[in-house]
Amino acid sequence: MLSTKRSQGVPKAIRLAFALVLLGSPLASSPASACSQPAHNVPASIIQALSRGFNLDGWFNEKESAPPSIELLRELRKAGMSHVRLPVPAERVMPRFASKMERDERLHEIDLAVSELLSLGYHVSLDLHPGDQFNRLHQQDPEASLQEMKDTWTGLAQIMRRHPADRVFAELLNEPDLDADRWQKEVEELAGVVRQLLPRTTIIVGPVNWQRADSLPTLRPLNDLNVVYAIHMYDPMAFTHQGHWLPEEPLSSIRGLPYPVRADDPRVQKLRRQLLDEQKTQALAALDQAIVASADANGVAKWLEPAAAWQQRFSRPIIINEFGVLKSQAPRESRLRWLSAVVTYANQHCWGWAHWELAQGFGLVDDRTGRADPGVMRALLGPH
């Protein structure tokens, strides 16, 4: 079943991506400089641990609660995966949205999950992952929503203190859905509270606007030096979200789109004609924007360079802790090519990464075998 996470707000994300296409690409940054003279105190062992990972979405969701098999987790750890980003549905652990009994039960499940993952040799990020309820509260009531986050992290910190501080990390909020100035003030205050609760824990924070790389320049580094900065990568959306699972979404009409997206590719031309014939105007606009965005042949660098420039300026560690391609309609070789390109860029810039996700619509698991897809693993980790 597809993750509900990627279904939230997709039309807005598409519009934002389209608007940014015409801005052009920033100047390229030097990969070597990204790795030198760090202005932070995140331990090198943690930077290394965050270098290869995946999202384990759905473990605590009400309808999808199904932990992965130990065998699969062992397989991935043996292959070289060292980090699991563990999305925690915010409304299931927040006092406003869940009873004390429900919260206690969920926190106990999270504690068991963390213990299991640590026993297999993983490092774990607890990612506070909100849904529509909290996002509405966040937009409408700044004071109440900030207090809700503080209270929630007070509960999560009780779990985290039971485990080694250098193995479990605190991601304060996934994809904050508000303006940059307000988030800057909130995240500084929230990080201060979490730091008091967890003095030695590495904190993970990201910018607004779906945590896009070109939104990172709107976020000033925190005074706290034990912080990693997280961005997400799903560009071009017409490629990564083609065959969208909601029929009313324009991208559901785009199928078989290759990567790179080139105007002279016969497959792209055929798809354009089909969308024209079917009068799928929104889908056609999405395809044409992807073609324009790919015309300079800079590949994924076009979208990731703003974050690289930010890193050059501030020398803070970065992780792409979400990136992936909806696999049902994307040409397989194109999907693998895109995944490899994102990982290669991240590795060149000394960034960590965590694939979205394990075993759902974007998953790295082969649906037929229930095992890790060998092609995806090669794209992510290289040949063995």
C-alpha positions in Angstrom: 0.0 0.0 0.0 1.3 3.4 -0.9 2.5 5.7 1.9 0.0 8.4 2.8 3.0 10.6 3.6 3.8 11.3 -0.1 0.1 11.8 -0.9 -0.2 14.9 1.3 -0.1 18.2 -0.5 1.3 16.9 -3.8 -0.5 19.5 -6.0 1.1 22.3 -4.0 4.5 20.6 -4.3 4.1 20.4 -8.0 3.2 24.1 -8.3 6.2 25.0 -6.3 8.4 22.9 -8.4 7.1 24.4 -11.6 7.6 28.0 -10.3 11.2 27.2 -9.5 12.0 25.8 -12.9 12.5 29.2 -14.5 14.8 30.5 -11.7 17.8 28.8 -13.3 20.6 26.8 -11.7 23.0 28.3 -9.1 26.7 28.2 -9.6 28.2 24.7 -9.1 30.0 24.1 -5.8 33.1 22.2 -5.2 32.5 18.8 -3.7 35.9 18.8 -2.1 35.2 22.0 -0.1 32.0 20.5 1.3 34.1 18.0 3.3 36.7 20.4 4.8 36.8 22.6 7.8 33.5 21.7 9.4 31.9 24.4 11.6 30.0 21.9 13.7 30.7 19.3 16.4 28.6 16.4 15.0 30.8 13.4 15.7 32.5 11.9 12.6 31.1 8.5 13.6 27.5 9.9 13.3 28.3 11.6 10.0 29.4 8.2 8.8 26.4 6.4 10.2 24.0 8.8 8.4 25.8 8.2 5.1 23.6 5.2 4.0 20.0 4.6 5.1 16.4 4.2 4.3 13.0 5.3 5.7 11.0 2.6 7.5 7.6 4.1 7.0 4.3 2.6 8.1 5.5 0.7 11.3 3.3 2.8 13.6 0.5 3.7 11.3 -3.0 2.7 12.5 -3.9 0.7 9.4 -0.5 -0.2 8.1 1.2 -1.3 11.3 3.5 -4.1 10.2 7.1 -4.2 11.2 9.5 -5.5 8.6 11.0 -9.0 9.0 14.2 -9.4 10.9 15.6 -11.2 7.9 15.0 -8.3 5.6 16.5 -5.8 8.1 19.6 -8.1 8.6 20.0 -8.4 4.8 20.0 -4.6 4.4 22.4 -4.1 7.3 24.8 -6.7 5.9 24.6 -4.9 2.5 25.9 -1.7 4.1 22.8 0.2 5.3 23.7 1.9 8.6 20.8 4.2 9.3 17.0 3.9 9.6 14.8 7.0 9.6 11.8 6.0 11.6 8.8 8.2 10.9 6.6 8.6 14.0 3.0 9.7 13.1 2.8 12.9 15.2 -0.9 12.8 15.9 -0.5 9.3 17.5 1.9 10.6 20.1 0.6 14.2 20.7 -1.5 14.9 23.8 -4.0 17.0 21.8 -4.8 14.1 19.4 -4.4 10.9 21.4 -5.3 9.8 24.9 -2.7 9.1 27.5 -3.3 5.4 27.1 -2.9 5.5 23.3 0.3 7.6 23.6 1.8 5.3 26.2 1.1 2.3 24.0 2.6 4.0 21.0 5.7 5.1 22.9 6.2 1.6 24.1 6.0 0.3 20.5 8.5 2.9 19.4 10.9 1.9 22.2 10.7 -1.7 21.1 11.3 -0.8 17.5 14.4 1.3 18.4 15.7 -1.5 20.6 15.3 -4.0 17.7 17.0 -1.8 15.2 19.9 -1.0 17.5 20.3 -4.7 18.2 20.8 -5.2 14.4 23.5 -2.6 14.3 21.6 0.4 12.9 21.6 4.0 14.0 18.0 5.4 14.2 16.5 8.8 13.6 13.1 9.4 15.3 11.3 11.6 12.8 8.2 13.5 14.1 6.0 13.1 11.0 2.8 15.1 11.1 -0.4 14.7 9.2 -3.2 17.0 8.2 -4.5 17.6 11.8 -1.2 18.9 13.2 -0.4 20.9 10.0 -3.8 22.7 10.4 -3.0 23.4 14.0 0.5 24.5 13.1 -0.8 27.1 10.6 -3.7 28.3 12.7 -2.4 28.4 16.3 1.4 29.1 16.6 1.4 29.0 20.4 -0.6 25.8 20.8 1.3 23.9 18.0 4.7 24.8 19.4 3.7 23.6 22.9 2.4 20.4 21.3 5.8 19.8 19.8 7.6 20.5 23.0 5.3 18.1 25.0 5.7 15.4 22.3 9.5 15.6 22.4 9.4 15.5 26.2 7.7 12.1 25.8 10.0 10.9 23.0 13.0 12.0 25.0 12.1 9.5 27.8 12.5 6.7 25.2 15.7 8.1 23.7 17.4 8.4 27.1 17.1 4.6 27.4 19.4 4.2 24.5 23.0 5.3 23.6 23.0 9.0 22.7 25.3 8.4 19.7 22.9 5.8 18.2 19.5 7.6 18.3 18.8 11.0 16.8 16.0 13.5 17.0 14.4 14.9 13.8 12.3 17.8 15.2 9.6 18.0 12.5 9.1 16.6 9.0 8.4 19.1 6.2 7.2 22.1 8.4 4.2 23.6 6.5 4.5 27.3 7.3 6.6 30.4 6.3 10.3 30.4 6.7 10.6 33.3 9.2 8.2 31.7 11.7 9.8 28.3 11.4 13.2 29.8 12.1 12.0 31.2 15.4 10.1 28.0 16.3 12.9 25.6 15.4 15.4 27.6 17.4 13.1 27.5 20.5 12.2 23.8 20.0 15.8 22.8 19.5 16.7 24.5 22.7 14.1 22.5 24.6 15.2 19.2 23.0 18.8 20.1 23.8 17.9 20.4 27.5 16.1 17.1 27.4 18.9 15.3 25.4 22.2 17.1 26.0 24.3 14.8 23.8 21.9 13.8 21.0 22.4 14.9 17.5 19.4 16.9 16.3 18.1 16.9 12.7 16.2 19.9 11.2 15.1 20.9 7.8 13.6 24.0 6.0 10.1 24.7 5.0 8.6 24.2 1.5 8.7 20.4 1.5 12.4 20.6 2.6 13.5 21.2 -0.9 17.2 21.9 -1.5 16.3 25.4 -2.8 14.6 26.2 0.5 17.6 25.4 2.6 19.0 29.0 2.0 16.0 30.3 3.9 17.1 28.5 7.1 19.9 30.0 9.1 22.1 27.4 10.9 21.2 27.1 14.6 23.7 28.1 17.3 23.7 24.5 18.4 26.6 22.8 16.6 25.4 19.2 17.1 22.8 19.5 14.3 22.4 17.9 10.9 20.4 19.7 8.2 17.9 17.6 6.2 16.6 18.1 2.7 14.3 16.1 0.5 14.7 15.4 -3.2 11.8 14.4 -5.6 12.7 16.5 -8.8 11.5 16.4 -11.5 8.2 15.6 -9.9 6.7 14.5 -13.3 9.3 11.7 -13.3 9.4 10.7 -9.6 5.6 10.8 -9.1 4.4 9.5 -12.4 1.5 7.2 -12.2 0.3 8.9 -9.0 -1.9 6.7 -6.9 -4.8 9.2 -6.8 -6.7 9.3 -10.1 -7.6 13.0 -9.7 -3.9 14.0 -9.6 -2.5 15.2 -12.9 0.6 13.1 -12.6 -1.5 9.9 -12.6 -1.8 10.4 -16.3 2.0 10.4 -16.9 3.3 6.9 -17.3 6.5 5.5 -18.8 8.4 8.8 -18.6 12.1 8.2 -18.9 14.9 10.0 -17.1 16.6 12.2 -18.2 13.5 13.9 -19.6 14.5 15.0 -23.1 12.3 16.8 -25.7 13.9 14.8 -28.5 13.3 11.4 -26.8 10.8 9.4 -28.9 9.2 8.1 -25.7 8.7 11.7 -24.4 7.3 12.8 -27.7 4.8 9.9 -27.8 3.7 10.7 -24.2 3.2 14.4 -25.2 1.0 13.4 -28.1 -1.0 11.1 -25.9 -1.6 13.8 -23.3 -2.6 16.2 -26.0 -5.0 13.8 -27.6 -6.6 13.1 -24.2 -6.7 16.8 -23.3 -4.8 16.2 -20.1 -3.7 19.8 -19.9 -2.4 19.8 -16.3 -0.4 16.6 -16.9 1.0 18.1 -20.2 2.0 21.2 -18.3 3.9 19.0 -15.7 5.6 17.1 -18.5 6.6 20.3 -20.4 8.0 21.9 -17.2 10.1 18.8 -16.6 11.4 19.0 -20.2 12.4 22.7 -19.6 14.0 21.9 -16.3 16.1 19.1 -17.9 17.2 21.1 -20.9 20.6 22.2 -19.4 21.8 18.7 -18.9 22.8 19.4 -15.3 20.8 16.4 -14.1 20.0 16.3 -10.3 22.6 19.0 -9.7 20.1 21.5 -11.0 18.0 20.9 -7.9 20.6 20.1 -5.3 23.1 22.9 -5.9 21.4 25.5 -3.7 22.0 23.2 -0.7 25.6 22.7 -1.8 26.1 26.4 -1.9 24.5 26.8 1.5 26.9 24.1 2.8 29.9 25.9 1.3 28.8 29.1 3.2 28.1 27.5 6.6 30.1 24.2 6.6 27.3 22.3 8.3 26.4 18.7 7.7 23.6 17.8 5.3 21.5 14.7 4.7 19.0 13.9 1.9 16.8 11.9 4.2 14.0 11.5 1.6 14.4 10.7 -2.1 12.8 8.1 -4.3 10.8 7.3 -7.4 7.2 5.8 -7.4 8.0 2.6 -9.1 4.7 1.4 -10.5 4.9 3.3 -13.8 8.5 4.6 -14.0 10.8 2.8 -16.4 13.0 0.6 -14.3 16.4 1.7 -15.8 15.4 5.3 -15.5 14.5 4.9 -11.9 17.8 3.2 -11.1 19.7 5.9 -13.1 17.9 8.7 -11.1 18.6 7.0 -7.7 22.3 6.5 -8.6 22.6 10.2 -9.6 21.2 11.4 -6.3 23.4 9.2 -4.3 26.4 10.1 -6.3 25.8 13.8 -5.8 25.3 13.2 -2.1 28.5 11.2 -1.7 30.5 13.8 -3.6 29.4 16.5 -1.2 29.8 14.4 1.9 26.1 14.3 2.6 24.2 11.4 4.1 21.1 9.9 2.5 18.1 7.9 3.4 16.0 6.4 0.6 12.2 6.9 0.7 11.2 4.1 1.6 11.4 0.4 2.3 8.5 -1.6 1.1 5.6 0.5 -0.1 5.1 2.5 -3.4 8.6 4.0 -3.5 10.1 1.0 -1.7 13.5 -0.6 -2.3 12.0 -4.1 -1.8 11.1 -6.2 -4.8 7.4 -6.7 -4.5 7.6 -10.2 -6.0 10.3 -11.6 -3.6 9.9 -9.5 -0.5 13.7 -9.1 -0.6 15.8 -6.1 -1.4 15.8 -5.3 -5.1 19.3 -6.1 -6.3 19.2 -3.3 -9.0 18.1 -0.7 -6.5 20.8 -1.8 -4.0 23.4 -1.5 -6.7 22.1 2.0 -7.6 22.3 3.1 -4.0 25.4 1.3 -2.7 27.3 0.6 -5.8 28.5 -2.8 -7.1 29.7 -5.4 -4.5 
